[in-house]
Each structure stands twice: as structure tokens, then as C-alpha cells.
Amino acid sequence: MSLQIYSAIDGFLDRMNTSGLSEHTITNYGVDLAQFAEFLETQGVSDVSDIATGEIRAFVRSLSGYGFAPASVGRKLSAIKSLMKYLFEERVIEKDPSGRVRGPRRSDRLPRAMSVEQVSRMIDCAYDDDEQGLRNGALIELLYGCGLRVAEVVSVRWEDVEIEERWLKVMGKGSKERAVPFGSMAQRALTGLRALSMPGDEYVFPGKKRGCLTVRTVHRVVVAAAAKAGVNGVTPHSLRHSFATHLLEGGASLRVVQELLGHEHLTTTQRYLRITAQHLKKSYESAHPRAGGDA
């Protein structure tokens, strides 16, 4: 049976809407699968019957190349596997090409945190004297200034933002809503974006066609700003890690950071204590006059 990939995704999401899953989960599936469809287009694949195991593995490799964390790659692969299972059960395809594809192994390495100076340089490099430059700067301001996940920042609607009060609502994992404050620099960027937004714009960061900005675009914006600033190995999640680390180094309590990040378990947030200790030691060794040399 011939079926275009975007039509297949629409049918799958319609099925999910009747399954009792949260709107946030369905939105994430839609974002992940749209990214997969965009990749297939670059490979000349538009019909679901032409999707082979090789294309799915190539997509997984490309995600790692873009700097996606193993957990994010695994989530996107899970969305693809769910789509393929649906198509197989509906007898649209004769064989599930995703069955033998495995995601990357999760590393136990600590996440990377940038210095305050590196983040500031990155944000400065993101801003340009045009509408897209303002968008890019505001995007990085919120990723770092609020510690948002990529899926969270692209899903922010104008109705969720209190510019004057400097608060925004975020729908996090498990459909758990939280309120996050933002700073004066983000306030200035959002005020500029609001003035340039089109009537009827629902999302703070709208996409070209409809809906919100794609996750892939966010990665491109962050990687480009990092390269311009001369900072290597940066992903959007690096900004979230830096947000948490800098808060702890500045004296914020672990419970406050847990709430701001939207972590369900305190043990997840506690990982950042180890990062902070490393940063403090490095700062001490580079700054104190009697820190270096042999004992």
C-alpha cells in the first residue's frame, strides 16, 4: 500500500489522540517524527513502504552527529518504532524495518557545563540586527536563563508568558506544569519578539509552516552561535546543565534547582553537585597563588 510519510504520521498521531496519552507526549512524538520525515526527504524517501532499516540507522547516526544526547536519540527512536509498529499492525507495511535498530548506549559521564563567560559570548554571538537574530538570541536566553529542555522551549506559547512579571509556564515531562522566572535580558528579548510577532501567532518561536519551531532548528541555532563564539561541543542541553551548575555555584539550594529544572527526583539534580565541585576546584587551582606546583 502506498502512503506518504507525512500522511502516515498524521494518522498515527490521530490514533494517539484517542489513546489517553497527554497532549505534551503527543506533541513530542509529532516533533520527533517530523524531524525523521525531514531526514527521509533528504534521502529521497517519501513513501513509508520505502523506509528501510538503513535509513533509520542513518537517522540515528545523524542525530548523534548533531550533538543530541543519547537519551534524546533513544526517545526519537522510540517514536519511530511506535510509528512503524502502528503501520505494520494496520498492514500498511509488510515488515517493520525498525525492529533491529538499537539506540546509542547511555553514558554515565557527567554533563558538560560552560563558564559564565562562554555562555555570555554565545548569547552575544546569536543576536543579529534582524528579526531572526532577535529570535536566536531570545531562544538561547531562555534555554540558559530558564534551564529549559528543547521540547519545552519550542512549546512555549505567548499565553504562557508574563513579560512584565518575568514568569513563564512550562509543560515538562509527564505533563507536569511548572512556573519558571526569567531575567531582564530575556525580558528585553521577549518584548522585542512580541512587538514583531504576527497577529494570531500562538507560539513564541513559530515555525515556517505551522506550529512551533522544530527541535532540529534549535540545535542548528545553538551550534552556530557556539561556533561563532569559539566554544566547542555545545548542545542545547549544555545550556540547561550550565543553568543548574551556575545556580548551585551562586548559592541556590538543591531543592530550588530541582523545582526549576522540573526534576521529579532529587537524585537527578544531585548529579550537578559533582559538577559544581569540579568547577570550584578548577577555579581555585587556576586562581589561587599557592594552588599550583608540587607539594
C-alpha angles and dihedrals in degrees: 000000000000116000129160115237095239092050089049091052091049091052092048093050090048088055090050090052089063095045097076096249119145121265089240092056092048091049091053091050089051092051093048095047093046088055090051090049091051089053092049089053089058087053092051093250118134104147121073092223088064095056109112133184089256093061092051092049090048090052091051090050091049091054091055088048090055089054100255113161116249090248091055092047089050091052092051091048089051089055090051092048090051091051093049092047089052092050091048093049090049088051092238090127127032096217135025106239093192098062096095098038115109127196125232119282114257114246124224090213117125115254117259120252123196126217120260089248092053092051092048091050090049093052092048090052092051094059118086132170094263140070094267091050090053090050092049093049093048090048093056091041090060096041090055102026094051101024091235127174115238093250089051098051095049090049096055111119126201089245087062094057127085100190097180094046092040097230133124134187119232129194104214136180116321090022090284113156121213136175118234127188122222133200135251094263091056089045090056092048093048091048089055092047092049091054091053097042119113122243108270095024105148100181127060087223106034123191127236096254109024139318122021135334114285122253089236091058090052090055091050092051093049096044091048093050091047092050091049089050092049095244116136132208096021124153130172088261089058087066091053090050090048091050091056095042095049092048092053092045088051092056104265115150121250091241092055092050090048090054094046093049093046094235114166094204127045090218089069091056093045090072087076092062088069091050091050092051090052092050093048092051092048092049091048094049093049096044110033115087094220099040099090135063132049122311 
